[in-house]
Structure formats: structure tokens, C-alpha cells
């Protein structure tokens, strides 16, 4: 049993002012594996005070000093990747092979990308009009991260704060505290000055809101649901702080008849199911040219029916459970809704896979003959559920793809280079992936419309943590 009963504040592990216990449950078997204590606004006050004090000196460090610290952070993180993978697999059910190769190791990749971005960014430059532009750290940053990619999101928020000379208070998801506590140990081992990084466990209503409202927090970076992002924005409005949001998605995946169907459709279905569908940028709406619609349905059905679901503790390329019972119940409700709406159930359905009745496992599910007006086509399900919609023309495909409240990501499968460029330019999404060629670490990540504000990653991710100061030329 792991007991997380202290917060990392001011460079030390300290007891909360008061606390409410929350069980840490393994979603693979519903067993309690630990307990985390949730704090309140008084703990936030203490963490912000420590960060504010540290900012006075850390904000004045040189770029070379900050790069050296980041290199040390990368080295320590690299040495503890296996611990991180085990923590993530235990707390949110990521299969251990995937937890090692993606969930945990992406932290190293993000640190490397931010080091490169920092090296390439000028802190001071002369504008064409002769004025001097200075980039300075924004201040104390409040960082709120989700459970589904816990370390990826922590790295995308904490590392740019470190890189720019800002200080921070992190509230990780209360449902994924093991990886966050380990990250705090890594930061401490890397030698960051006391108060530069602070960690408070808590829920969104208490700790998250206290951070969003806090007068001494200069910016909030939040990743989570669109509903929660709206609440963060409202809480932050009274103090006119900067707010960056990475929210939900319902990403379209346009499949044209000239695509390599056997390869691209199979990979697209597997991508939708990856991380048990618990990724905000998952390609969950497959739009298929009608002339190949029946063939695509055959491929999708076969992939779904052969998709392995198993214990996350086992190595392999299977998918694991949903992260808790609440998420399981939500996904079951949405699958039933799809059936009630009249979509054709091609594979999967309600209930659990045979032999996996104990944990929060769900059947990989595919719906065919979906219309874009159905709720399963418009709402983020956050499980291994794919909806397939036919289209007749390129213009219609683009219209369906863009007919969404979200705009985080889009996917495109075609053998025509000119079409790929033309359609990609027309899609209203922050990222467009063509024929499975993923974007790289260091590129900006974020969305249009209700998928959020701002971008994470690379130089663009640094900018949210910086203020711009313009100084006139000096004349005496």
C-alpha cells in the first residue's frame, strides 16, 4: 500500500494543513493499492507563497544555468523511466509495454524538445524599428494535469516553466498521483532550488479552483474536459491571469478511396483504440468515401474483433482497462446510446470482454452507418469506440469533418499528394496527420474552437510562460 500523505512545497515534503483521504485503485482488478490525501486552499496558499519567493531568484538565472538544470532533469528522469512506467500502469491501467515506450518515456522526449527550443529562442532581440524586445518569465504558474497521459501533460507544463525561469504549483489528477509524486522526487534529485516546483494533491473543485482564483498566480495551464476548462476560465477571470487550455476532441479521420486501405484503415482503428481510447486526439470519427465504404467496414470489423484486451501488467501490444468505474459507466452509457440512436453495431458493444469481468475492461466497439447528428458522433466518449460515417465527395467530407464543436486534431488517408495538401489546409484542427505520419516532439499541440486556447510544445510552448517587454533605444 502506497500512502501519499505529504505535499512537496518549498523543496520539502510537508504535511497538509488538513486532508481528505482518497483510495488509489488499480483499474485492472479494482483493488486498492494506496491512498492519497487531498488538500485545500490553505495548502495552495503555502505552495504559491513558496513559488513566489523562489521566483525572485530563479527568474534571474541565466539561460545556460536553466539548460544545465534541464539536462540534469533529463538524466535523472531517464534513470527512473521503469519506475515511472510501473506507476502509470498501476494507477491508470496503461499496459506496461506501452507505459514504458510511450507513457513514461515521452517525458524524456519532451525535456529534450524543450532544451532544443530554449537554445533556439532569443531572450533579447532588436526589432526592425530599433526597439529592444525582451522575453521574461511570467511569474508563478498554476498547472493542472489529467490522468490519461499523466507524465506527458506534466512535462508539457512543468518543463517550459523551468526553461523560461518561471516557478510553478502542480495539481495533478487526484486519480493519477503515483506518477506525479515520483516526478517530484525526480525534480528534487535534479537539484532545482526550493520553491521552483511545488506539488499539491487535490480535486478540481477545491484545489483547482483555489489555484485558478489565486491573485499571486500569473497564469493557469489546464488540460482536461471542456466543461472543466470553462470553469477554470471563469475562476481565473477576476484576476485577469493568462489561461491556456488543452481540452476535448472528436477528431475526424478522412479515408479516401485512393488510400492504401488495408494498411491505413487497420492502423487507424488501432490508433482509435490505443490507450483504451483515452486520448483527447484519438481518431474517433472515421469518414469514408462511399465507393469503398463496405470494404472499410470489413477491415474495421476484423481489427476490432482481433484487438486484444488484457491485464496491463502483462507485456504486449494489447489494450488495458478504462481508468476507473466512473469512466467505465460513462462509456457503457454512450455505447448503449449509439445502439438506441440507430447506429449499426459492427463490433463490440456493452459489457466486458469474456474473462475480464473483474476490472474496468470494455469491448473495443465499432459503429457503422452513423450520421454526424448522432450524439456518439458529436460527444467525446473517451473509450475504444469508433464511429464510421460515409461521404460522397471531398467537399462533403470536409464539411462533416469541420461540423464539430471541437478542433484538436484531424487525420487524412489518401494516395493523392495534391488532395492531401488541399484537404489538410481546409480542416479546422490544430494538428493534421497524413497517412499515419505523426508530428514530432517540439511542434505545437493544441486545438481550435472548444478544444482549447494556446499551444504546448517547443518554442510555442515556451511563449505561454513568458511576458514580452519592449524597451526603447537608450539616448543620453
C-alpha positions in Angstrom: 0.0 0.0 0.0 1.4 3.3 -1.1 0.4 6.3 1.1 0.8 9.8 -0.3 0.2 11.9 2.8 2.6 14.8 2.1 2.9 17.6 -0.4 6.1 18.8 -2.0 6.3 22.5 -1.0 9.3 24.7 -0.8 11.8 21.9 -1.5 10.5 19.5 1.1 7.7 17.0 1.7 5.3 18.6 4.2 2.1 17.5 5.9 -1.1 19.1 4.5 -3.0 21.7 6.7 -5.8 19.2 6.7 -6.8 16.4 4.4 -9.4 14.1 2.9 -8.2 10.6 2.0 -8.9 9.1 -1.4 -8.2 5.5 -2.3 -5.9 4.8 -5.2 -7.4 1.9 -7.2 -5.9 -0.4 -9.8 -8.4 -0.4 -12.6 -7.3 -3.9 -13.8 -8.7 -5.6 -10.7 -10.5 -2.9 -8.7 -8.0 -3.5 -5.8 -7.0 -0.6 -3.6 -3.2 -0.1 -4.0 -2.8 3.1 -1.9 -4.2 6.3 -0.6 -3.6 9.9 -1.4 -4.5 12.9 0.9 -6.3 15.7 -0.8 -5.5 19.3 0.3 -7.4 22.5 0.3 -6.9 26.2 -0.4 -4.6 26.7 2.5 -2.2 24.2 1.0 -2.4 26.1 -2.2 -1.6 29.3 -0.4 1.5 27.7 1.1 2.7 26.4 -2.3 2.1 29.7 -4.0 4.0 31.6 -1.3 7.0 29.2 -1.8 6.8 29.6 -5.6 6.6 33.4 -5.3 9.6 33.6 -3.0 11.6 31.3 -5.3 10.7 33.4 -8.4 12.7 36.3 -7.1 15.9 34.5 -7.7 15.1 31.7 -10.2 13.7 34.3 -12.7 17.2 35.9 -12.8 19.0 32.7 -13.7 20.8 32.6 -17.0 19.7 30.5 -19.9 22.9 28.4 -19.5 22.0 27.7 -15.9 18.5 26.7 -16.8 19.7 24.4 -19.6 22.1 22.7 -17.2 19.3 22.0 -14.8 17.1 20.7 -17.6 19.9 18.4 -18.7 20.2 17.1 -15.2 16.4 16.6 -15.1 16.6 14.6 -18.3 19.3 12.4 -16.9 17.5 11.7 -13.6 14.2 11.1 -15.4 15.9 8.7 -17.8 17.3 6.7 -14.9 13.8 6.2 -13.4 11.7 5.5 -16.5 10.9 2.0 -15.4 9.6 3.2 -12.0 7.5 5.8 -13.8 6.1 3.2 -16.2 5.1 0.9 -13.3 3.4 3.8 -11.5 1.4 4.8 -14.6 0.4 1.2 -15.4 -0.8 0.7 -11.8 -2.7 4.0 -11.4 -4.5 4.3 -14.8 -4.2 0.9 -16.4 -1.8 1.5 -19.3 -0.3 -1.8 -20.5 3.3 -2.0 -19.2 4.9 -2.2 -22.7 3.1 0.9 -23.8 3.7 2.6 -20.4 7.5 2.1 -20.9 7.7 3.1 -24.5 5.2 5.9 -24.6 3.6 7.0 -21.4 6.8 7.2 -19.4 9.5 7.7 -22.0 7.7 10.6 -23.6 8.8 12.7 -20.6 12.4 12.3 -21.7 11.4 13.3 -25.3 9.6 16.4 -24.1 12.5 17.6 -22.0 14.9 17.1 -24.9 12.5 19.1 -27.2 12.2 22.0 -24.7 16.0 22.1 -24.3 16.3 22.5 -28.1 13.6 25.1 -28.1 15.2 27.1 -25.3 18.6 27.0 -27.1 16.9 28.4 -30.2 14.9 31.2 -28.6 16.4 34.6 -28.3 15.7 36.2 -24.9 16.6 39.6 -26.3 16.4 40.9 -29.9 16.4 44.2 -31.7 13.2 44.8 -33.7 13.3 46.3 -37.2 12.2 49.7 -35.8 15.1 49.8 -33.4 13.3 48.9 -30.2 14.5 46.0 -28.0 12.3 43.1 -27.3 12.8 41.1 -24.1 11.3 37.8 -23.2 10.8 37.4 -19.4 9.3 34.7 -17.2 5.7 35.3 -16.5 5.7 34.6 -12.7 4.1 31.8 -10.7 2.3 29.3 -12.9 -0.6 27.1 -11.8 -0.5 23.8 -13.6 -3.5 21.3 -13.7 -3.0 18.0 -15.4 -5.2 15.0 -16.2 -4.9 11.2 -15.6 -4.9 9.8 -19.1 -1.4 10.9 -20.2 -0.1 11.9 -16.7 3.6 12.4 -17.4 3.2 13.8 -20.9 1.0 16.6 -19.6 3.1 17.2 -16.5 6.2 17.5 -18.7 4.4 19.8 -21.3 3.6 22.2 -18.4 6.3 22.0 -15.8 9.3 21.8 -18.2 8.6 25.1 -20.0 8.1 26.8 -16.7 11.6 25.6 -15.7 13.0 26.5 -19.1 11.8 30.1 -19.0 12.7 30.9 -15.4 9.1 30.7 -14.1 8.1 28.8 -10.9 5.1 26.6 -10.5 2.5 24.8 -8.5 1.3 21.5 -9.9 -2.1 19.9 -9.2 -2.1 16.5 -10.9 -5.2 14.5 -11.3 -6.1 13.1 -7.9 -6.6 9.8 -9.7 -3.0 9.6 -11.0 -0.9 10.7 -8.0 1.8 8.0 -8.1 3.5 9.3 -11.2 3.2 12.9 -10.0 4.8 12.1 -6.7 7.7 10.3 -8.5 8.1 13.3 -10.8 8.5 15.5 -7.7 11.3 13.1 -6.4 13.0 13.4 -9.8 12.8 17.2 -9.7 14.3 17.2 -6.2 17.1 14.8 -7.2 17.9 17.0 -10.2 18.7 19.9 -7.8 16.1 22.5 -8.6 16.1 25.3 -5.9 13.4 25.1 -3.2 10.1 26.6 -4.3 10.7 26.4 -8.0 8.4 23.4 -8.2 5.6 22.6 -5.8 3.1 19.8 -5.7 -0.3 19.8 -4.1 -2.8 16.9 -4.4 -6.4 17.8 -4.5 -9.6 17.8 -6.6 -10.7 20.4 -9.1 -13.4 22.0 -7.1 -11.2 22.8 -4.1 -7.5 22.9 -5.1 -8.0 23.6 -8.8 -10.4 26.5 -8.2 -8.2 27.9 -5.5 -5.3 27.9 -8.0 -7.4 29.5 -10.7 -8.6 32.3 -8.4 -5.3 32.9 -6.7 -4.0 36.5 -7.0 -0.4 35.5 -6.9 -0.6 33.0 -9.8 0.1 34.7 -13.1 -1.0 32.0 -15.4 -3.0 28.8 -15.4 -2.4 25.9 -17.8 -5.1 23.3 -17.7 -5.7 20.0 -19.6 -9.0 18.2 -19.2 -12.6 18.3 -20.2 -14.1 21.3 -22.0 -16.6 21.6 -19.1 -13.8 21.9 -16.6 -11.9 24.3 -18.8 -14.8 26.7 -18.8 -14.9 26.6 -15.0 -11.1 27.3 -14.9 -11.6 30.3 -17.2 -14.4 31.7 -15.1 -12.4 31.3 -11.9 -9.4 33.0 -13.5 -11.3 35.9 -14.9 -11.4 38.1 -11.8 -7.6 38.2 -11.6 -7.1 38.6 -15.3 -4.5 35.9 -15.4 -3.4 34.2 -18.6 -5.2 30.9 -19.2 -4.1 28.2 -21.6 -6.4 25.2 -22.2 -6.0 21.8 -23.9 -9.5 20.3 -23.9 -11.6 17.7 -25.6 -11.7 16.4 -29.1 -13.8 14.4 -31.5 -11.2 14.0 -34.2 -12.2 13.2 -37.8 -10.3 10.7 -39.9 -11.0 11.1 -43.6 -10.5 7.9 -45.7 -10.5 8.4 -49.4 -10.8 5.6 -52.0 -7.3 6.1 -53.2 -5.7 5.4 -49.8 -3.9 2.2 -49.0 -7.0 0.8 -47.3 -5.6 -2.4 -45.9 -2.8 -0.6 -44.1 -4.3 2.7 -43.3 -7.7 1.6 -42.1 -6.2 -1.1 -39.9 -3.8 1.4 -38.4 -6.5 4.0 -37.9 -8.7 1.6 -36.0 -5.8 0.5 -33.8 -5.0 4.2 -33.2 -8.5 4.9 -32.0 -8.3 2.0 -29.5 -4.7 3.0 -28.4 -4.6 3.9 -24.6 -8.0 2.3 -24.5 -9.4 5.2 -26.4 -8.5 7.6 -23.6 -6.7 10.2 -25.7 -8.2 13.6 -26.5 -6.8 13.5 -30.0 -7.9 9.9 -30.8 -9.3 9.5 -34.4 -12.8 8.5 -33.2 -14.8 9.7 -36.3 -13.9 7.8 -39.4 -15.3 9.4 -42.6 -15.2 7.0 -45.5 -15.7 7.6 -49.2 -18.8 5.7 -50.2 -17.2 3.7 -53.0 -15.0 1.8 -50.5 -17.3 2.0 -47.5 -18.2 -1.7 -47.4 -14.5 -2.7 -47.7 -13.5 -0.3 -44.9 -16.3 -1.8 -42.7 -14.9 -5.3 -43.3 -11.4 -4.2 -42.3 -12.6 -2.2 -39.2 -14.7 -5.1 -38.0 -11.8 -7.5 -38.3 -9.4 -5.2 -36.4 -11.9 -4.6 -33.6 -12.7 -8.3 -33.2 -9.0 -9.2 -33.1 -7.9 -6.4 -30.8 -6.5 -8.0 -27.7 -7.7 -6.7 -24.3 -5.8 -8.0 -21.3 -4.1 -7.3 -17.9 -1.9 -4.2 -18.1 0.8 -5.9 -16.0 1.5 -8.3 -19.0 3.9 -7.2 -21.7 2.5 -6.9 -25.2 0.5 -4.7 -27.6 -2.9 -5.3 -26.1 -5.1 -2.5 -24.6 -5.9 -2.4 -20.9 -8.9 -1.3 -18.9 -10.5 2.1 -18.6 -9.1 4.0 -15.8 -11.9 3.7 -13.2 -15.5 2.6 -12.7 -16.9 6.0 -13.4 -15.3 6.1 -16.8 -16.4 2.6 -17.5 -20.0 3.5 -16.7 -19.8 6.6 -19.0 -18.5 4.6 -21.9 -21.2 1.9 -21.4 -23.8 4.6 -21.4 -22.5 6.0 -24.7 -22.4 2.6 -26.4 -26.0 2.0 -25.4 -26.9 5.4 -26.7 -25.3 4.6 -30.1 -27.5 1.5 -30.3 -30.6 3.4 -29.3 -29.8 6.1 -31.9 -30.0 3.5 -34.6 -26.3 3.2 -35.5 -25.3 -0.3 -36.7 -23.2 -2.2 -34.1 -20.4 -3.6 -36.2 -18.2 -5.0 -33.3 -18.1 -4.9 -29.6 -21.0 -3.5 -27.6 -21.9 -3.2 -24.0 -20.5 -5.3 -21.2 -17.0 -6.6 -20.6 -14.8 -8.9 -22.6 -15.0 -12.6 -21.7 -12.7 -13.5 -18.8 -12.1 -9.9 -17.8 -15.1 -9.3 -15.6 -13.2 -8.1 -12.5 -11.6 -4.8 -13.7 -12.8 -1.8 -15.8 -12.4 -3.6 -19.1 -14.5 -2.7 -22.1 -15.1 -4.3 -25.5 -13.4 -2.5 -28.5 -16.5 -1.2 -30.3 -17.3 0.0 -33.9 -20.5 1.6 -35.1 -21.3 1.8 -38.8 -24.0 3.9 -40.6 -23.5 6.8 -38.2 -24.7 10.3 -39.0 -22.9 13.3 -37.8 -26.0 14.4 -35.9 -25.9 11.5 -33.5 -24.6 12.1 -30.1 -22.0 9.3 -30.5 -20.6 11.4 -33.4 -20.6 14.7 -31.6 -19.6 13.9 -27.9 -16.2 12.7 -26.7 -16.7 9.2 -25.5 -13.1 8.6 -24.2 -13.1 4.9 -24.7 -12.3 2.4 -27.5 -15.3 3.4 -29.6 -15.1 4.2 -33.3 -18.0 5.7 -35.3 -17.9 5.4 -39.1 -19.7 7.9 -41.4 -19.9 7.6 -45.2 -19.4 10.6 -47.6 -19.7 11.1 -51.3 -17.5 14.0 -52.2 -14.4 15.7 -50.9 -16.4 18.8 -50.2 -18.9 16.8 -48.1 -16.1 15.1 -46.2 -14.5 18.4 -45.2 -17.9 19.8 -44.2 -18.6 16.8 -42.0 -15.1 16.9 -40.5 -15.4 20.6 -39.6 -19.0 20.2 -38.3 -17.9 19.8 -34.7 -17.6 21.8 -31.5 -14.0 20.5 -31.3 -10.9 21.1 -33.4 -8.0 19.4 -31.6 -6.8 17.0 -34.3 -7.7 15.6 -37.7 -6.4 12.6 -39.8 -6.3 12.1 -43.5 -5.7 8.9 -45.6 -5.1 9.4 -49.3 -2.7 8.4 -52.1 -3.1 11.8 -53.8 -0.5 14.4 -52.7 -2.4 17.3 -54.1 -5.6 16.2 -52.3 -3.6 15.7 -49.1 -2.4 19.3 -49.1 -5.8 20.7 -50.2 -7.9 18.8 -47.7 -5.4 19.4 -44.8 -5.5 23.1 -45.4 -9.3 23.1 -45.2 -9.6 21.2 -42.0 -10.2 23.3 -38.8 -7.9 21.5 -36.4 -4.7 22.2 -34.6 -2.9 19.1 -35.9 -3.4 17.2 -39.2 -1.8 13.8 -39.5 -1.5 12.5 -43.1 -1.2 8.7 -43.8 0.0 8.0 -40.3 3.0 10.3 -40.4 2.8 11.7 -36.9 4.1 15.2 -36.0 7.3 15.4 -34.0 8.2 16.4 -30.4 8.7 20.2 -30.3 5.8 21.0 -32.7 2.9 23.0 -31.2 0.0 20.9 -29.8 -3.5 22.4 -29.2 -6.8 23.0 -30.8 -9.4 25.2 -32.5 -12.8 26.0 -31.1 -13.8 24.3 -27.9 -10.6 22.2 -27.9 -8.8 25.0 -26.2 -6.6 28.1 -26.3 -2.8 28.3 -26.7 -0.3 25.7 -27.7 2.0 23.2 -25.9 5.4 22.1 -27.0 8.6 23.6 -28.5 9.1 27.4 -28.8 5.4 27.9 -28.9 5.0 26.2 -25.6 7.7 28.4 -24.0 5.8 31.6 -25.1 2.8 30.9 -22.8 5.2 31.1 -19.9 6.7 34.4 -20.9 5.9 38.1 -21.0 7.1 40.4 -23.7 8.7 43.7 -22.7 9.6 46.3 -25.3 12.3 48.8 -24.4 13.0 51.9 -26.4 16.5 52.7 -27.6 18.7 54.5 -25.0 19.6 58.0 -25.6 21.5 60.2 -23.1 
